[in-house]
Each structure stands twice: as C-alpha cells, then as structure tokens.
Amino acid sequence: MTPLLELSEVTAGYGSAPVVEDITLAVEPGQVCALVGANGAGKSTLLGTISGLRHPSRGRITFDGADLGHAAPETVVRRGLVHVAEGRRIFRGLTVRENLDLGLWRSGLGKPEQRDRLDRVLGLFPFLRARLSAQAEVLSGGEQQMLVIGQALMREPRMLLLDEPSLGLAPVMVDRVFDTIEVLRAEGLSLLLVEQVVERALSIADRGFVMQNGRIVAEGPGPDLLRGPGLRQAYLGAFAGGSPSGDPADPTEARQ
C-alpha cells in the first residue's frame, strides 16, 4: 500500500544543531503508528517538523504524494494533516464552543457543514455538549485534552499527529484517550502517536518506531517491539540488562 505520510532521511533541529537525523518512516492509510523513546530523544521535534513548525535541513517529507518539506503549517493543515501538540493548548478564556469553532478557522465551510462537523465531534465526546457555553478553563485536564482533540477533528483531517495525549491525566482519562484512538482508527483515520504510556501505545500500534538520541533505532509491529531489545536499550542505555541495583528493568513503565 502506498504510504500516506513518508519521511526519507529527514534531518532537522534548531539553527545549525540537528535534533533528529536521518529519519525514515512511513504511515499507511488507516494505520496507528507509535513513536516512543526517552525524554529528549527528538520525538516532539520530529512531529513539529512534519507539521511545518520547522523545516528539515535535509531529507524529504511527503503527504499523499505532496512535498511538505518547506510547507507552512497552514498549508499542511489544509492538506489534511493536523498536529495536536503536547500540553492541552486550548484557549482557556474562551468557551468550549468557541474553541471547537476555531478548528474551522479558514475552512470556508458553510453553516450546514459546520453544524455537521460539530455534531460529529460531540457524538465522539458527548460530555462536551452540556459544556458548550462553559469556559474551557473550568474543564478537567482530561476534558481539556478531549477538547483539543475535538478541535483538531473539526477539520476532518486525514491524519492526526498526537503528541503526549495522556500526559498528566488520571488513569480513567488515559483509558478514554486510548478508547478514542481506537474509535478513530476504526473510522479510518491515520495517526502518528507520541506517547509516554509506552506499553499501551505499542500494544495498539500497527507499527512502532523507537527513537534514541535523535535517530530511529528499532521499528516493527508495535507488540513485537515490546518484546524486543531495542526498546529497553533506548530507554535504559548502559543498564539495558537491568537496573543499577541489579533489579530487572522494565521500559514499559518508564516515563518520558
């Protein structure tokens, strides 16, 4: 199958200092792919490079056959690739409805199409329907995360880049995040997921990529990576065979 998103030998960073180097990966239509690795491995930098927040110094990024290597973020969004950044970046002083409406900014849709998209998002997150007039700042952390995902879905993207969607959430809300990912996959949406709950992410991933020091050091079907040595090495380095105390080390419990 032809990849929807394809990166070939991408290097990017800040100024002259590369953060990610020679990244090659592909996401096929309808796939959930997980990008995991220790804190500072370059995962968020890579997502920002894909979404146009920075440009690669070398390599090629294509989405549905179009070259995105030097595209502006708004061009990337118009093509159907939407980035949900880490940190629940909502407008806290605006209402839930206003935050959702911002997902339609410059969409050019008429009122009937806008209502259809809102109904779809509220069908996925029904608790938001009763909170439409509430300011976003009164929502719980988990509800805010669902709101920011809902805002992205108002664009009806072909692919989502999700950066740490479960970060700082209670276990019940982490479950809700992963339930949402499963629903979106069932609907045919492609996702590239950066996630701190490594075991959950790889267990549902069609394909996983393990990053270490700005490079991909292991890849394969998500569940297979959980059983392989590449994940342990990427998180624990010199202590890949065990913790400094000699106890068994489990990277699936690591936090990025």
NUDRENSE-364482 format. One record per residue (C-alpha): residue number from 1; residue in one letter; y, x, z. Coordinates in Angstrom, 2 decimals. Layout:
# residues N
NUM | a | Y | X | Z
...
# end
This chain:
# residues 256
1 | m | 0.00 | 0.00 | 0.00
2 | t | 3.50 | 1.24 | -0.83
3 | p | 5.41 | 2.12 | 2.39
4 | l | 8.41 | 0.00 | 3.30
5 | l | 10.02 | 2.92 | 5.17
6 | e | 9.25 | 6.50 | 4.23
7 | l | 10.61 | 9.77 | 5.60
8 | s | 9.86 | 13.05 | 3.88
9 | e | 10.61 | 16.38 | 5.61
10 | v | 13.69 | 14.99 | 7.38
11 | t | 15.78 | 17.35 | 9.50
12 | a | 18.79 | 16.05 | 11.44
13 | g | 20.84 | 16.72 | 14.54
14 | y | 24.39 | 17.27 | 15.74
15 | g | 26.57 | 19.69 | 13.84
16 | s | 24.54 | 22.72 | 12.82
17 | a | 21.96 | 22.26 | 15.59
18 | p | 18.82 | 20.40 | 14.43
19 | v | 17.23 | 18.00 | 16.90
20 | v | 14.43 | 16.76 | 14.66
21 | e | 12.82 | 18.92 | 11.98
22 | d | 10.56 | 18.29 | 9.01
23 | i | 9.72 | 14.71 | 9.98
24 | t | 7.37 | 12.98 | 7.57
25 | l | 6.16 | 9.46 | 8.34
26 | a | 5.67 | 6.09 | 6.71
27 | v | 5.65 | 2.47 | 7.87
28 | e | 3.91 | -0.06 | 5.65
29 | p | 4.97 | -3.72 | 5.34
30 | g | 3.86 | -5.72 | 8.37
31 | q | 2.94 | -2.67 | 10.45
32 | v | 3.88 | -1.90 | 14.03
33 | c | 4.26 | 1.87 | 14.40
34 | a | 4.92 | 3.59 | 17.73
35 | l | 6.90 | 6.80 | 18.15
36 | v | 6.18 | 8.40 | 21.53
37 | g | 6.89 | 11.68 | 23.29
38 | a | 8.53 | 13.15 | 26.35
39 | n | 12.23 | 12.76 | 27.13
40 | g | 14.30 | 14.91 | 24.76
41 | a | 11.66 | 15.02 | 22.04
42 | g | 14.14 | 13.62 | 19.50
43 | k | 12.92 | 10.05 | 19.17
44 | s | 16.30 | 8.31 | 19.53
45 | t | 17.95 | 10.86 | 17.27
46 | l | 15.38 | 10.06 | 14.61
47 | l | 15.99 | 6.31 | 14.86
48 | g | 19.73 | 6.88 | 14.61
49 | t | 19.20 | 9.00 | 11.51
50 | i | 17.12 | 6.27 | 9.86
51 | s | 19.75 | 3.62 | 10.64
52 | g | 22.65 | 5.68 | 9.27
53 | l | 24.34 | 6.61 | 12.55
54 | r | 23.95 | 10.23 | 11.44
55 | h | 22.77 | 11.76 | 8.19
56 | p | 19.92 | 14.20 | 7.61
57 | s | 20.78 | 17.78 | 6.73
58 | r | 17.68 | 17.86 | 4.55
59 | g | 14.83 | 15.61 | 3.52
60 | r | 14.66 | 12.08 | 2.17
61 | i | 14.71 | 8.61 | 3.74
62 | t | 13.78 | 5.61 | 1.60
63 | f | 13.54 | 1.93 | 2.46
64 | d | 11.90 | -0.37 | -0.05
65 | g | 12.39 | 2.39 | -2.61
66 | a | 16.15 | 2.79 | -1.99
67 | d | 17.50 | 6.15 | -0.81
68 | l | 19.14 | 5.71 | 2.61
69 | g | 19.73 | 9.36 | 3.42
70 | h | 23.51 | 9.10 | 3.26
71 | a | 23.98 | 5.33 | 3.53
72 | a | 26.45 | 3.85 | 6.03
73 | p | 24.97 | 1.77 | 8.88
74 | e | 26.29 | -1.48 | 7.41
75 | t | 24.53 | -0.69 | 4.13
76 | v | 21.29 | -0.06 | 5.97
77 | v | 21.60 | -3.42 | 7.76
78 | r | 22.34 | -5.26 | 4.51
79 | r | 19.14 | -3.87 | 3.05
80 | g | 17.18 | -5.44 | 5.90
81 | l | 16.68 | -2.56 | 8.34
82 | v | 18.15 | -3.29 | 11.80
83 | h | 18.35 | -0.89 | 14.75
84 | v | 18.12 | -2.25 | 18.32
85 | a | 19.46 | 0.67 | 20.32
86 | e | 18.47 | 1.67 | 23.83
87 | g | 20.47 | 0.24 | 26.71
88 | r | 20.83 | -3.52 | 26.01
89 | r | 24.12 | -3.14 | 24.12
90 | i | 25.40 | -6.67 | 24.28
91 | f | 28.97 | -7.88 | 24.70
92 | r | 28.81 | -8.86 | 28.36
93 | g | 32.13 | -10.72 | 28.38
94 | l | 31.08 | -12.98 | 25.50
95 | t | 28.77 | -15.95 | 25.73
96 | v | 25.13 | -15.89 | 24.69
97 | r | 26.03 | -17.97 | 21.60
98 | e | 28.85 | -15.60 | 20.66
99 | n | 26.53 | -12.61 | 20.98
100 | l | 23.99 | -14.27 | 18.71
101 | d | 26.67 | -15.21 | 16.20
102 | l | 27.69 | -11.55 | 15.99
103 | g | 24.30 | -10.91 | 14.45
104 | l | 25.56 | -12.84 | 11.42
105 | w | 28.71 | -10.76 | 11.01
106 | r | 29.49 | -10.38 | 7.29
107 | s | 26.25 | -12.13 | 6.39
108 | g | 28.02 | -14.52 | 4.02
109 | l | 25.74 | -17.37 | 5.07
110 | g | 26.87 | -20.99 | 5.10
111 | k | 26.75 | -23.18 | 8.19
112 | p | 23.32 | -24.73 | 7.43
113 | e | 21.70 | -21.30 | 7.02
114 | q | 23.39 | -20.06 | 10.19
115 | r | 22.01 | -23.04 | 12.14
116 | d | 18.53 | -22.41 | 10.76
117 | r | 18.60 | -18.82 | 11.91
118 | l | 19.88 | -19.77 | 15.34
119 | d | 17.12 | -22.36 | 15.71
120 | r | 14.51 | -19.77 | 14.78
121 | v | 15.77 | -17.30 | 17.39
122 | l | 15.99 | -19.99 | 20.07
123 | g | 12.44 | -21.02 | 19.19
124 | l | 11.32 | -17.46 | 19.90
125 | f | 13.44 | -17.21 | 23.09
126 | p | 13.69 | -20.83 | 24.31
127 | f | 15.24 | -19.87 | 27.65
128 | l | 18.40 | -18.86 | 25.77
129 | r | 19.01 | -22.42 | 24.56
130 | a | 20.06 | -23.57 | 28.03
131 | r | 22.26 | -20.48 | 28.46
132 | l | 24.20 | -20.56 | 25.20
133 | s | 27.55 | -21.17 | 26.90
134 | a | 26.92 | -18.68 | 29.72
135 | q | 28.45 | -15.22 | 29.65
136 | a | 25.89 | -12.59 | 28.72
137 | e | 26.66 | -10.57 | 31.85
138 | v | 25.01 | -13.20 | 34.09
139 | l | 21.63 | -12.81 | 32.39
140 | s | 18.93 | -10.70 | 33.99
141 | g | 18.11 | -7.32 | 32.43
142 | g | 15.07 | -8.77 | 30.72
143 | e | 17.02 | -11.74 | 29.39
144 | q | 19.70 | -9.39 | 28.06
145 | q | 17.02 | -7.42 | 26.24
146 | m | 15.72 | -10.59 | 24.62
147 | l | 19.30 | -11.49 | 23.69
148 | v | 19.90 | -8.19 | 21.91
149 | i | 16.61 | -8.53 | 20.02
150 | g | 17.59 | -12.10 | 19.16
151 | q | 20.95 | -10.89 | 17.88
152 | a | 19.13 | -8.48 | 15.55
153 | l | 16.77 | -11.22 | 14.37
154 | m | 19.74 | -13.37 | 13.34
155 | r | 19.95 | -11.05 | 10.31
156 | e | 16.34 | -11.93 | 9.39
157 | p | 15.55 | -8.24 | 8.87
158 | r | 12.53 | -6.92 | 7.05
159 | m | 12.14 | -4.20 | 9.66
160 | l | 13.30 | -3.52 | 13.22
161 | l | 13.83 | -0.16 | 14.88
162 | l | 13.32 | -0.81 | 18.61
163 | d | 14.44 | 1.93 | 20.98
164 | e | 13.01 | 1.69 | 24.52
165 | p | 12.98 | -2.13 | 24.72
166 | s | 11.16 | -2.19 | 28.08
167 | l | 13.31 | 0.45 | 29.80
168 | g | 14.23 | -0.61 | 33.34
169 | l | 12.54 | -4.00 | 33.14
170 | a | 10.29 | -5.71 | 35.68
171 | p | 6.59 | -5.84 | 34.72
172 | v | 6.75 | -9.52 | 33.82
173 | m | 9.59 | -8.83 | 31.38
174 | v | 7.74 | -5.84 | 29.94
175 | d | 4.91 | -8.26 | 29.17
176 | r | 7.40 | -10.57 | 27.48
177 | v | 8.73 | -7.72 | 25.34
178 | f | 5.25 | -6.86 | 24.09
179 | d | 4.38 | -10.52 | 23.57
180 | t | 7.49 | -10.79 | 21.39
181 | i | 6.46 | -7.72 | 19.38
182 | e | 3.05 | -9.30 | 18.75
183 | v | 4.68 | -12.55 | 17.57
184 | l | 7.00 | -10.67 | 15.22
185 | r | 4.08 | -8.69 | 13.81
186 | a | 2.18 | -11.96 | 13.20
187 | e | 5.22 | -13.21 | 11.26
188 | g | 5.03 | -10.16 | 9.00
189 | l | 7.96 | -8.16 | 10.39
190 | s | 7.61 | -4.38 | 10.32
191 | l | 8.57 | -2.44 | 13.46
192 | l | 9.09 | 1.19 | 14.41
193 | l | 8.95 | 1.26 | 18.20
194 | v | 10.12 | 3.99 | 20.59
195 | e | 8.68 | 3.11 | 23.97
196 | q | 8.24 | 4.59 | 27.45
197 | v | 5.18 | 2.47 | 28.28
198 | v | 3.02 | 4.71 | 26.15
199 | e | -0.36 | 3.09 | 26.68
200 | r | 0.93 | -0.41 | 25.86
201 | a | 2.80 | 0.83 | 22.78
202 | l | -0.08 | 2.78 | 21.28
203 | s | -2.65 | 0.12 | 22.12
204 | i | -0.88 | -2.37 | 19.80
205 | a | 0.32 | 0.12 | 17.18
206 | d | -1.25 | 0.16 | 13.75
207 | r | -0.16 | 3.78 | 13.63
208 | g | 1.33 | 6.13 | 16.19
209 | f | 3.36 | 9.31 | 15.96
210 | v | 3.64 | 11.81 | 18.82
211 | m | 6.81 | 13.91 | 18.96
212 | q | 7.30 | 17.19 | 20.75
213 | n | 10.42 | 19.39 | 20.51
214 | g | 11.74 | 17.52 | 17.50
215 | r | 8.55 | 17.59 | 15.47
216 | i | 5.60 | 15.26 | 14.95
217 | v | 2.58 | 16.99 | 16.45
218 | a | -0.02 | 14.22 | 16.16
219 | e | -0.42 | 10.96 | 14.29
220 | g | -3.06 | 8.35 | 13.64
221 | p | -4.12 | 4.84 | 14.63
222 | g | -2.42 | 4.06 | 17.94
223 | p | -5.58 | 3.52 | 20.05
224 | d | -7.08 | 6.75 | 18.68
225 | l | -4.06 | 8.76 | 19.85
226 | l | -4.62 | 7.54 | 23.40
227 | r | -8.00 | 9.26 | 23.38
228 | g | -6.92 | 12.45 | 21.62
229 | p | -5.48 | 15.74 | 22.98
230 | g | -2.17 | 15.59 | 21.08
231 | l | -0.59 | 13.05 | 23.40
232 | r | -1.46 | 14.95 | 26.56
233 | q | -0.16 | 18.21 | 25.09
234 | a | 3.14 | 16.65 | 24.01
235 | y | 3.88 | 15.29 | 27.49
236 | l | 2.47 | 18.00 | 29.70
237 | g | 2.66 | 21.23 | 27.72
238 | a | 1.15 | 24.07 | 29.65
239 | f | -0.51 | 21.67 | 32.07
240 | a | -2.32 | 19.78 | 29.30
241 | g | -5.65 | 20.28 | 31.03
242 | g | -4.44 | 18.94 | 34.35
243 | s | -1.51 | 18.77 | 36.72
244 | p | -0.23 | 21.88 | 38.57
245 | s | -2.16 | 20.70 | 41.63
246 | g | -5.37 | 20.52 | 39.62
247 | d | -5.50 | 16.71 | 39.56
248 | p | -6.25 | 15.04 | 36.22
249 | a | -3.11 | 14.38 | 34.24
250 | d | -2.56 | 11.06 | 32.51
251 | p | 0.27 | 11.00 | 29.91
252 | t | -0.04 | 7.24 | 29.55
253 | e | 1.58 | 6.96 | 32.96
254 | a | 4.44 | 9.29 | 32.07
255 | r | 7.99 | 8.01 | 31.85
256 | q | 10.26 | 9.42 | 29.17
# end
